[in-house]
Structures are given as C-alpha cells and as structure tokens.
Amino acid sequence: MSNRKLVVSFPPLNDSQKGYISNLAGEHGFDTVFCTDPDKLKKEVADAEILFCFNSSLITPDSSLKWVCTPSAGVDHFLDKIRGSGIILTSSSGAYGVTIAEHIVMMTLEVMRRRPDYIKLKEERKWEQNLPVRSFYGARVTFAGTGDIGNEAAVRIKGFKPACMTGVNRRGANPGNVYDRIIPLNEIDKVLPETDVLILSLPSTPETVGLLNEARLRKLPEDACIVNVGRGNVLDERALEKMLREGKLWGAALDVFEKEPLDKDSTLWDCPRLILTTHVAGNWTLPHTVEKIISLFSEDFVNYCEGKPLKQVVDIDSGYNKRQAQP
C-alpha cells in the first residue's frame, strides 16, 4: 500500500467508472477509497491527500488534504472551509451545461406556453383553445451568467430566432460570439427594461447575492418571464412572489431557492404563474453529466500528479474558476 490516498464519495459512479478512477490513481501511486457512509468517510478522509466529494463538512482545520475536487459546479459552501487552508479547490464547472440548458428551455417554454394552465384545464376536463401564449421568436432574451450553463442555453435558444440575445457577465467577453451584445454585471439595470425573458445562471458570490432585488425586478416589463437555475440567493423570492400575485410579470420558473429544501408550508408552492422544480436542473441523473465530471476530474488528477497547473481551480476570493475570475 502506498502512503498517498484518494477518497471518492460520489454516489452516481457505477462499477466501470470506479474501476477507471482506481486504475488511473494506481498508475500515479495513489490508493483509492470509495465510500458514501458518513461515519466511515470521516475516518477515511483523516489521512487522505485528495478528496473528490460534494460534502464540505469533511474539511477540517487539521486536515491532511492538499486538493479537494467537488462534483458540483457551485462552490459557495466550500469557500469558507478552504480559505486560508492552503488546500487547492477545483469544481466541476463545465459539466452541467447540457442538462441545465435543456431544463432552461423546458421551463421557459412551459411558462410562455402556459403549461400549468393546461394541466389545470385537464384536471377540470375543460376544452380551452384561446389562451394567449408567448414565444422565444422575436423576444428579447437576457442571460445573466454566460458561463457553460448560460452559453449552452443561449446556443439552443438562438435557434428559436429571438430578436436579441444579451449576455450579462463580469468580464465583458462574448463566449462563442453567441450574444448580440454584452453588458457588464454592474450595469444590469440598463438591460432589464428591454428584457422579455430573463435567464439567471449566476453563482453565489459577493457580487451576485441579492442582485435581483425588488427594485430591479420592477424594472422588467410587466409581461416578462424569469427563470432561475443558478443560486436561490441571487433572486428576492418574496419580491417575485409579491409581483406575481399582483398580476405583474407573465410568469416565472425556479429550480433553486434561498432555503432548500423549500418548506412545505411555503407560499411559493401555490403561487400563481410560478413553476417550481426541486433543484434538479443540474442533478447527476443524466449519464452525460457524470461522465463529464469524471473527465474533468481525471484530467486535473493527471495534471496534479505531474506537477502541472489544474484547469478547474477556483479563485477563493471571487468564487469563480480562476480562468473566469478576472473581470
């Protein structure tokens, strides 16, 4: 047995995937332990060098860890644990674009095409053919967040021929030149009045928490649609619900919330014109997502063992991957 240890706690892995990771680790002098039991996991991590896991509570001040890779794209729950520890943190940003983009398209179309109303009509056995609907075609679509998720969604939505696609980000870049224009995050107020569909895929960072407050939400046209698949604390849920109950906005769809799981007695459950999904847009239920996560980790594992820079490193201060951290 070597004295270098990799601990992996990622439930979706099948035997073939575990074998691949174990063989790769063995080729570079690491023993691999696969474990999902919480109590056993704490013991295994005590002398591990690398941890591939979603659970940030396993990181302690006396940890022997040198590198933690999370299979999630969001890292906000890791930042305080890692800050000042000297541990390298990498994320799986880039693995979720396909599955979340498809979820965005599904949710947005359901809002615009009145899917909840048709479900209710079915339950009431009513035949109705005259409900007004909206379309991506000719719409002004704003993407707050133009990383992997926002970009994959933009590529798909572009095929619907919207009138204008605006990207909002920190860097002023236009990834893939898919957007008609780019607005800096700190100037988002300028584009909100010109937005028919607002798609949020922002991470939770000091810059984004509370970004879509009531004042900004009210800058949107009264028939705008909102979709949030990023982080719940970016959007003021109470303000959104208030506006929907007032008859403002065409509708909204939320996959993420300020508090999760959402309380059973939350009034959001029965809020009119609001579609809810239970933080499943980027789950590990699509095989492609899991394979991509493994691929990203494996590439950085080889880089780590060969003393090369890791591609998925997170900038602890900004909460973004370092390749995205510079404004």
C-alpha positions as CSV (number, residue, x, y, z in Angstrom):
1,M,0.0,0.0,0.0
2,S,1.3,3.5,-0.8
3,N,1.0,6.4,1.6
4,R,-0.9,8.6,-0.9
5,K,-4.6,8.3,-0.7
6,L,-7.6,9.5,-2.8
7,V,-11.0,9.3,-1.3
8,V,-14.0,9.4,-3.6
9,S,-17.6,9.9,-2.4
10,F,-19.7,10.3,-5.5
11,P,-22.8,8.1,-5.3
12,P,-23.7,8.1,-9.1
13,L,-20.5,6.2,-10.0
14,N,-21.0,2.7,-11.4
15,D,-18.5,-0.1,-11.2
16,S,-16.9,0.7,-14.5
17,Q,-16.4,4.3,-13.6
18,K,-15.0,3.4,-10.2
19,G,-12.6,0.9,-11.9
20,Y,-11.4,3.7,-14.3
21,I,-10.7,6.1,-11.5
22,S,-9.0,3.4,-9.4
23,N,-6.7,2.3,-12.2
24,L,-5.8,5.9,-13.1
25,A,-5.0,6.6,-9.5
26,G,-2.9,3.4,-9.2
27,E,-0.9,4.4,-12.2
28,H,0.2,7.5,-10.3
29,G,0.9,5.9,-7.0
30,F,-2.4,6.5,-5.2
31,D,-4.7,4.1,-3.4
32,T,-8.4,4.9,-3.9
33,V,-11.1,4.5,-1.3
34,F,-14.7,4.7,-2.5
35,C,-17.1,5.5,0.4
36,T,-20.5,7.0,0.9
37,D,-21.2,6.2,4.5
38,P,-20.8,9.5,6.5
39,D,-19.1,7.9,9.6
40,K,-16.6,5.8,7.6
41,L,-16.0,8.7,5.3
42,K,-14.7,11.0,8.1
43,K,-12.2,8.3,9.1
44,E,-11.0,7.7,5.6
45,V,-10.5,11.4,4.9
46,A,-8.3,11.8,8.0
47,D,-5.2,10.7,6.2
48,A,-6.2,11.5,2.6
49,E,-4.3,13.7,0.2
50,I,-7.1,14.2,-2.3
51,L,-10.9,14.3,-1.8
52,F,-13.4,14.0,-4.6
53,C,-16.7,14.8,-2.8
54,F,-19.6,17.2,-2.5
55,N,-19.5,17.4,1.3
56,S,-17.6,20.4,2.5
57,S,-18.0,19.4,6.2
58,L,-15.3,16.8,5.7
59,I,-12.7,19.6,5.5
60,T,-11.3,20.3,9.0
61,P,-8.5,22.7,10.2
62,D,-6.2,19.7,10.9
63,S,-6.8,18.1,7.5
64,S,-4.1,16.4,5.6
65,L,-5.9,17.2,2.4
66,K,-4.0,19.0,-0.4
67,W,-6.6,19.1,-3.1
68,V,-10.4,18.9,-2.9
69,C,-12.5,18.5,-6.1
70,T,-16.2,18.9,-5.8
71,P,-18.5,17.2,-8.4
72,S,-20.7,20.3,-8.3
73,A,-20.4,23.5,-10.3
74,G,-21.3,25.8,-7.4
75,V,-18.6,26.1,-4.7
76,D,-20.1,28.7,-2.3
77,H,-20.4,26.1,0.5
78,F,-16.7,25.3,0.2
79,L,-15.2,28.8,0.3
80,D,-15.1,29.5,4.0
81,K,-13.8,26.0,4.7
82,I,-10.9,26.3,2.1
83,R,-10.0,29.9,2.6
84,G,-6.5,30.2,4.3
85,S,-6.0,26.4,4.5
86,G,-3.6,26.1,1.6
87,I,-5.9,23.4,0.1
88,I,-6.5,23.6,-3.7
89,L,-10.2,23.6,-4.6
90,T,-11.5,22.6,-8.0
91,S,-15.0,22.5,-9.3
92,S,-16.9,20.6,-12.0
93,S,-17.9,23.8,-13.7
94,G,-18.4,22.8,-17.4
95,A,-20.1,19.5,-16.7
96,Y,-23.7,20.8,-16.3
97,G,-24.2,22.9,-19.4
98,V,-26.1,20.3,-21.5
99,T,-28.5,19.1,-18.8
100,I,-29.3,22.6,-17.3
101,A,-29.6,24.2,-20.7
102,E,-32.3,21.6,-21.7
103,H,-34.0,22.3,-18.4
104,I,-34.0,26.0,-19.0
105,V,-35.6,25.6,-22.4
106,M,-38.2,23.3,-21.0
107,M,-39.1,25.6,-18.1
108,T,-39.2,28.7,-20.2
109,L,-41.4,27.2,-22.8
110,E,-43.7,25.9,-20.1
111,V,-44.0,29.4,-18.7
112,M,-44.5,31.1,-22.0
113,R,-46.9,28.4,-23.4
114,R,-49.0,28.3,-20.2
115,R,-48.3,24.6,-19.3
116,P,-49.7,25.0,-15.7
117,D,-53.0,26.4,-17.1
118,Y,-53.4,23.4,-19.4
119,I,-52.7,21.0,-16.6
120,K,-55.4,22.6,-14.6
121,L,-57.8,22.5,-17.6
122,K,-57.1,18.8,-18.0
123,E,-57.8,18.2,-14.3
124,E,-61.1,20.1,-14.7
125,R,-61.8,18.4,-18.1
126,K,-62.3,21.7,-19.8
127,W,-61.7,22.2,-23.5
128,E,-60.0,25.6,-24.0
129,Q,-58.2,26.7,-27.1
130,N,-57.8,30.5,-26.7
131,L,-55.2,31.1,-24.0
132,P,-52.7,33.7,-25.2
133,V,-49.1,32.5,-25.3
134,R,-45.6,33.9,-25.7
135,S,-42.7,32.8,-27.9
136,F,-38.9,32.9,-28.0
137,Y,-39.4,34.1,-31.6
138,G,-38.9,37.8,-31.6
139,A,-38.3,38.0,-27.9
140,R,-35.5,40.0,-26.2
141,V,-33.7,37.4,-24.1
142,T,-31.2,38.3,-21.4
143,F,-28.7,35.8,-20.0
144,A,-27.4,36.8,-16.6
145,G,-24.5,34.4,-16.5
146,T,-22.6,33.4,-19.6
147,G,-20.6,30.5,-18.4
148,D,-21.0,26.9,-19.5
149,I,-24.7,26.9,-18.5
150,G,-25.7,30.2,-19.9
151,N,-23.8,29.6,-23.1
152,E,-25.3,26.1,-23.7
153,A,-28.8,27.6,-23.2
154,A,-28.0,30.6,-25.5
155,V,-26.9,28.3,-28.3
156,R,-30.2,26.3,-28.1
157,I,-32.4,29.4,-27.7
158,K,-30.8,31.1,-30.7
159,G,-32.4,28.5,-32.9
160,F,-35.8,29.9,-31.9
161,K,-34.8,33.2,-33.6
162,P,-35.2,35.7,-30.7
163,A,-35.0,39.4,-31.6
164,C,-32.0,40.0,-29.4
165,M,-29.8,38.0,-27.0
166,T,-27.9,39.9,-24.4
167,G,-25.2,38.4,-22.2
168,V,-24.5,39.8,-18.7
169,N,-21.2,38.9,-17.1
170,R,-18.2,40.3,-15.2
171,R,-15.6,40.1,-17.9
172,G,-17.2,41.7,-20.9
173,A,-16.4,38.7,-23.0
174,N,-18.8,37.2,-25.6
175,P,-18.2,33.4,-25.5
176,G,-18.5,31.9,-28.9
177,N,-19.9,35.2,-30.1
178,V,-23.4,33.8,-29.5
179,Y,-24.8,37.0,-28.0
180,D,-25.8,40.1,-29.8
181,R,-24.3,42.3,-27.1
182,I,-22.6,42.0,-23.7
183,I,-23.5,44.1,-20.7
184,P,-21.2,44.3,-17.6
185,L,-22.8,42.8,-14.5
186,N,-22.7,46.2,-12.7
187,E,-24.8,47.7,-15.5
188,I,-27.6,45.1,-15.5
189,D,-30.1,47.9,-14.7
190,K,-29.7,49.2,-18.3
191,V,-30.9,46.0,-19.9
192,L,-33.8,44.9,-17.6
193,P,-36.4,47.3,-19.1
194,E,-35.6,45.8,-22.5
195,T,-35.9,42.1,-21.4
196,D,-38.8,39.8,-22.3
197,V,-37.1,36.7,-20.9
198,L,-34.5,36.8,-18.1
199,I,-32.5,33.7,-17.6
200,L,-30.4,33.5,-14.4
201,S,-27.5,31.1,-14.1
202,L,-25.3,33.1,-11.8
203,P,-23.2,31.5,-9.0
204,S,-23.5,32.7,-5.4
205,T,-20.7,35.3,-4.9
206,P,-20.4,38.6,-3.0
207,E,-21.3,40.4,-6.3
208,T,-24.4,38.3,-7.1
209,V,-26.2,37.7,-3.7
210,G,-29.3,39.8,-3.7
211,L,-28.6,41.1,-7.2
212,L,-32.2,40.7,-8.4
213,N,-34.0,42.7,-5.6
214,E,-37.5,44.1,-5.9
215,A,-36.3,47.4,-7.3
216,R,-34.6,45.6,-10.2
217,L,-37.4,43.1,-10.7
218,R,-39.8,46.1,-11.2
219,K,-37.6,47.4,-13.9
220,L,-38.6,44.5,-16.1
221,P,-41.6,44.8,-18.4
222,E,-44.8,43.7,-16.8
223,D,-45.1,40.7,-19.2
224,A,-41.5,39.5,-18.7
225,C,-40.6,35.9,-17.8
226,I,-38.0,34.9,-15.3
227,V,-36.1,31.6,-15.0
228,N,-33.5,30.9,-12.2
229,V,-31.3,27.9,-12.3
230,G,-28.2,29.4,-10.7
231,R,-28.4,30.1,-6.9
232,G,-31.5,31.0,-5.0
233,N,-29.9,33.9,-3.1
234,V,-29.4,35.8,-6.3
235,L,-33.1,36.5,-6.6
236,D,-35.5,38.0,-4.0
237,E,-38.2,35.3,-3.8
238,R,-40.6,37.3,-1.7
239,A,-40.5,40.2,-4.1
240,L,-41.0,37.9,-7.1
241,E,-44.0,36.2,-5.4
242,K,-45.4,39.6,-4.5
243,M,-45.3,40.7,-8.1
244,L,-46.8,37.5,-9.4
245,R,-49.7,37.7,-7.0
246,E,-50.2,41.4,-8.1
247,G,-50.5,40.2,-11.7
248,K,-47.2,41.5,-12.7
249,L,-44.9,39.5,-15.0
250,W,-46.0,36.8,-17.4
251,G,-44.6,34.1,-15.2
252,A,-41.5,32.6,-13.6
253,A,-39.8,29.3,-13.1
254,L,-37.5,28.5,-10.2
255,D,-35.2,25.5,-9.7
256,V,-33.2,27.0,-6.9
257,F,-34.3,28.7,-3.7
258,E,-32.9,30.8,-0.8
259,K,-33.6,27.9,1.6
260,E,-33.5,24.3,0.4
261,P,-35.4,22.1,0.7
262,L,-38.3,24.5,0.3
263,D,-40.5,24.4,3.4
264,K,-43.8,22.5,2.9
265,D,-45.8,25.5,4.1
266,S,-44.0,28.0,1.8
267,T,-46.5,30.1,-0.1
268,L,-44.3,29.6,-3.2
269,W,-45.9,26.2,-3.8
270,D,-49.2,27.7,-4.7
271,C,-48.0,31.0,-6.2
272,P,-49.9,31.7,-9.5
273,R,-47.9,31.5,-12.7
274,L,-44.8,30.1,-10.9
275,I,-43.4,26.8,-12.0
276,L,-41.2,25.0,-9.4
277,T,-38.7,22.2,-9.7
278,T,-36.7,20.9,-6.8
279,H,-33.1,21.8,-7.7
280,V,-32.9,19.1,-10.3
281,A,-31.8,21.0,-13.4
282,G,-28.2,20.1,-12.9
283,N,-28.6,16.9,-11.0
284,W,-26.5,13.7,-11.7
285,T,-29.4,11.9,-13.3
286,L,-28.1,12.5,-16.9
287,P,-25.3,10.0,-17.7
288,H,-23.5,12.6,-19.8
289,T,-23.2,14.8,-16.8
290,V,-21.5,12.2,-14.7
291,E,-19.1,11.2,-17.5
292,K,-18.1,14.8,-18.0
293,I,-17.5,15.3,-14.2
294,I,-15.2,12.2,-14.3
295,S,-13.4,13.5,-17.3
296,L,-12.7,16.9,-15.7
297,F,-11.5,15.3,-12.5
298,S,-9.3,12.8,-14.3
299,E,-7.6,15.5,-16.5
300,D,-6.8,17.5,-13.4
301,F,-5.7,14.4,-11.5
302,V,-3.1,13.7,-14.1
303,N,-2.1,17.4,-14.0
304,Y,-1.8,17.3,-10.2
305,C,0.4,14.2,-10.3
306,E,2.6,15.6,-13.0
307,G,3.0,19.0,-11.2
308,K,1.1,20.9,-13.9
309,P,-1.5,23.6,-13.3
310,L,-5.0,22.4,-12.6
311,K,-7.6,23.6,-15.1
312,Q,-10.6,23.7,-12.7
313,V,-9.0,25.7,-9.9
314,V,-11.4,28.0,-8.0
315,D,-10.4,31.5,-7.0
316,I,-11.4,31.6,-3.4
317,D,-12.0,35.3,-3.2
318,S,-14.3,35.6,-6.2
319,G,-15.9,32.1,-6.1
320,Y,-15.3,31.7,-9.8
321,N,-12.9,29.3,-11.6
322,K,-9.6,31.1,-11.9
323,R,-9.9,31.1,-15.7
324,Q,-13.1,33.1,-15.2
325,A,-12.1,35.2,-12.2
326,Q,-10.5,38.1,-13.9
327,P,-13.1,40.9,-14.7
